[in-house]
Amino acid sequence: MERVVAVNTWQAVLIGVLVLLVLLWWGPGIKESVRNTRRGTAEEWRSALLPIALVALFVVLLIAMTR
């Protein structure tokens, strides 16, 4: 049995306000962290992007096989 939960207008507005407040509260800390972060080398980027690309190719292969 599946229950569908409806969100009233006032609940959506309240959630939006809460999200906005959290972003404003965390904003300065996030901005400072991004400014002071260490830059990755080309080798580090390659080692991170290669597995992502392989997984994406694998997913495309699986989709192509189902058609």
C-alpha positions as CSV (number, residue, x, y, z in Angstrom):
1,M,0.0,0.0,0.0
2,E,1.5,3.3,-1.1
3,R,0.7,6.6,0.6
4,V,1.0,9.9,-1.2
5,V,2.0,12.8,0.9
6,A,0.8,16.1,-0.3
7,V,2.6,19.3,0.6
8,N,0.4,22.3,1.3
9,T,1.4,25.7,0.0
10,W,2.3,27.0,3.5
11,Q,4.6,24.0,4.0
12,A,6.3,24.6,0.7
13,V,6.9,28.2,1.6
14,L,8.2,27.2,5.0
15,I,10.6,24.7,3.5
16,G,11.8,27.3,1.0
17,V,12.4,29.9,3.7
18,L,14.3,27.3,5.8
19,V,16.5,26.4,2.8
20,L,17.2,30.0,2.2
21,L,18.2,30.6,5.8
22,V,20.5,27.6,5.8
23,L,22.2,28.8,2.6
24,L,22.6,32.3,4.1
25,W,24.0,30.8,7.3
26,W,26.5,28.5,5.6
27,G,27.3,30.8,2.7
28,P,30.3,32.7,4.2
29,G,31.9,29.5,5.5
30,I,31.5,27.8,2.1
31,K,32.8,30.8,0.3
32,E,35.9,30.9,2.5
33,S,36.5,27.1,2.1
34,V,36.3,27.4,-1.7
35,R,38.7,30.4,-1.7
36,N,41.3,28.5,0.5
37,T,41.1,25.1,-1.1
38,R,44.1,23.4,-2.7
39,R,44.1,23.2,-6.5
40,G,44.3,19.7,-8.0
41,T,47.0,18.7,-10.4
42,A,46.3,17.4,-13.9
43,E,47.2,13.9,-12.7
44,E,44.7,14.0,-9.9
45,W,41.9,15.2,-12.2
46,R,42.7,12.4,-14.6
47,S,42.6,9.8,-11.9
48,A,39.2,11.1,-10.7
49,L,37.6,11.5,-14.1
50,L,38.7,8.2,-15.7
51,P,36.5,6.0,-13.4
52,I,33.6,8.4,-13.9
53,A,34.0,8.2,-17.6
54,L,34.2,4.4,-17.5
55,V,31.0,4.1,-15.5
56,A,29.2,6.5,-17.9
57,L,30.3,4.4,-20.9
58,F,29.2,1.2,-19.1
59,V,25.8,2.7,-18.4
60,V,25.5,3.8,-22.1
61,L,26.4,0.3,-23.1
62,L,23.8,-1.2,-20.9
63,I,21.1,1.1,-22.2
64,A,22.2,0.3,-25.8
65,M,21.9,-3.4,-25.1
66,T,18.3,-3.1,-23.9
67,R,17.0,-1.5,-27.1
